[in-house]
Amino acid sequence: MTRPANASNQTRVLLAHFADQPQAWRYGYELSKSTGLGSGTLYPTLARLSEQGLLESEWRPSLQPGRPPRHAYRLTSAGIEFARSQSVKPVRASKSRSRQVTA
């Protein structure tokens, strides 16, 4: 049983980056750099979105000889619709939360 799609800030940021070019294949490292999401947030989110049918994934051969294949992701048609329903603009996720300082 898969978890229902949620609209956490991290999920919306990730979906917004995919929605810019919905048919383009994206790699985890590229997504981490463009969204600011760390691997501990990014990869579980990618796995969850894949399980929910919002992303498709495949292993793609490396362009550099001797390097291992890389996992690539892109939106499915359901993922495109879900990303559009979230209607967020691509922004970099904040790595730290602002803290309110009291005197």
N, C-alpha and C positions, 0 to 999 in steps of 0.2 A: 504494500500500500504506500503510495507516494503522498507526501505532504502537499496541501493545497498551495497554489502560488501565493506568495505574499508580496507586499509592496514596501519592504523595508527600504530605507534610504540607499543602502548598499546595492540592493537589487535594482532599484530604479536607476541609479548611476550606471550600473553595468548594462542594463537594457538600453539606456539612452545611447551608449557608445555603439552597441550593436545596431540600433535603429538608424544611425547615420548612414550606414551602408549595409542594409539588411542581408544582402546576398554574399557579402564578403566573409571569407574565412578569417578568424582571428585566433591568435595564439595567446596562451596565458601570460607570458612575459610582457607582450605588447599591451594586453589589457591591464595588467598590474601597473605598468608605467603610465598609461593614459588615464586611468581612473584613480590611482593612488591607493587602491585596495591591496592589502597585504595578502600573501599566499594563504594564510590561515582563514581569511574571509573569502577570498576570490575562488579558490578551488572547491570548497564545499558549496558555494553558491552556484558555480558552473555545473557541478554534479547534480544539485537539486533541480536546476532549470532543465537539465538534460532528462532527468527522470520524469519530469512533468510534461515532457514533450514540447517545451518551448525552445530548446536548442537541440541541434544535431551536432554530433561530434564524430571525428574520424582521425585516424593516424595518418599523417602526411610525411612523405620522405623529406629529409633535410636537404637543403640546397647546397650544403657544404659536405664534401666527401668525408667519410669517416665519422660523421656525427649521427646520433640516433634519430629515429623518426620523432616528429613532434605531434602533440595532440592539438587539433584545430577545432574551432567551434563557430557555428553561425546560427542565426535565427531560423526556426521553422515558420510555416505560414501562421500557425497558432501563436508563435512567439512574436511575430511581427504585429499581429493584432493586439496581443497583450502589451507589448512595448508602447504601441500607439495609445492604448487606453491609459497608460501611466502618464503620458504627455509631459515628460520632463526633458529639459535640455541637457546635453552632455556637460557635466561639470566634474571637476576633480573632487573625489571624496576627501573629506578632511581626515587626516591621520590622528589628530588629537582633538579632543573636545575642549571647548573653551570653558574655563572655570571662572565662577564668579568669586571675586575676592571681597571678603568683608573686613572692615576695619575694626 
